[in-house]
Amino acid sequence: MIPRPLIRVSIPGEWADGWLYKDHLFLWTASGELVQSPVERVIEELRREHGAEVGLAAQVSLFRNDWKSNGQMAAFAQSPHIRGALREIADSAASMGTLRVSMSAFEPVDVEPVPGFLLAVSIYGNHAFIASSDGLFETNLNPKYLRGDLELLPRLDVPVHAVETNYGAVAASAFEEGLLFDRIDFGDGASWLGGGPLDRVAEYSRSVSMASRDLLNFTDESIPDLYVAEAVHERQSRRSRYPSWQVTSYHRSSVELSELTARSLGVSDEHLHTGTIRLMANSKQRLLYNVDGRLRLLRLKTLKDIRLEPAGELNVRLDDITSKGPTDVTALPLGDGFLLEAQDRVVWINAAGVVDVADVALVNVRTFPNSRHFYDTALAVEEGRAVLVGFLDFPRR
């Protein structure tokens, strides 16, 4: 067991999904309504109920992950007295079990409920994209403008299971309707929404993941297809201070990721097609593979040519996590490791080992690998509550 104390904060309610964005916690109910709370309000309630040290533990572990790894913290942690005090705070907060935040910290957002069964959410550049059994919907969620009426704009009218946003782009998985893409037009108004018909990039898509600017399109095959981005370096809008990479289109790679995988793992193509080798998750460009029950990491490089390189070791087997079989395990990137969800167990793994996160079946689980503040935080939706989970670890000597 890795000595990384877990901090848990629960919010009661029947939830479908949620998102941490710009120091706000957004939660969608099972019936599609949206509520939100500034994270400072949550921290303040924890301070009142449990004291300043618990409030600090929650702030660092859940809402300001960047504080744990910055240069100032690393310098302070060189002092045995400070390091010991930090460890005491972490252990004390973790020993209290799951901390509870009341619904009084939250207020409704005035936007119409999302139709159908909500299946996935992604927020980027003040635009929220919500996937449901009734389609894909978009709304503006600028934390500075949450008190007025917000428009919920339908973007697709077919079931959408997964949605990803980054680099000025949105990609949605709609099963037989395919993998669909659009540029996000940021406009210049506080509540502006827009966008035309989404382009069909692939004929079938079960799930999608962004590997930096490129896309991995998960189908029913064990290895996804790679779609390479065309991008321009420009400002998102006239309000942007600096230019950034903005995706303009995608095309199917001429290099098959399955062939690269076979060569990089040292297996035959026939072995690859037996289904005992499967790409489980992508953390930007770190790819997590299940290779006959053993977990392997490869790094995808696409800038000059397309290749896979070793990316460290994980001394974990899937048998250590579940006896239900590898196909019953899903994975999400979390911090410097991955969150693995089995049928009745959720664990976090990295090169050092395994940490138990939950021992109940989850309705949904969300991580935020592209966030600076929340990259080491998970939002797990259980029956009757949502639980924020974070690690409270500090730099060691």
Secondary structure, DSSP 8 states (H G I E B T S, - for coil): -----EEEEEEES-EEEEEEETTEEEEEETTS-EEEEEHHHHHHHHHHHH-HHHHHHHIIIII-GGGGTSHHHHHHTTSHHHHHHHHHHHHHHHHT-EEE--GGG-EE--B----S-EEEEEEETTEEEEEETTEEEEEE--TTS-SS-B--EEEESS---EEEEETTEEEEE-BTT-EEEEE----SSTT-------EEEES-BSEEEEETTEEEEE-SSSS-EEEEEEEEEE-SSTT-SS-EEEEEEEEE-SS-HHHHHHHHHT--HHHHTTTSEEEEEEETTEEEEEETTEEEEEEEE-SSS-EEEEEEEEEEEGGGT-SS-GGG-EEEEETTEEEEE-SS-EEEEETTEEEEEESS--SEEEE-TT-SSSTTEEEEEETTEEEEEEE------
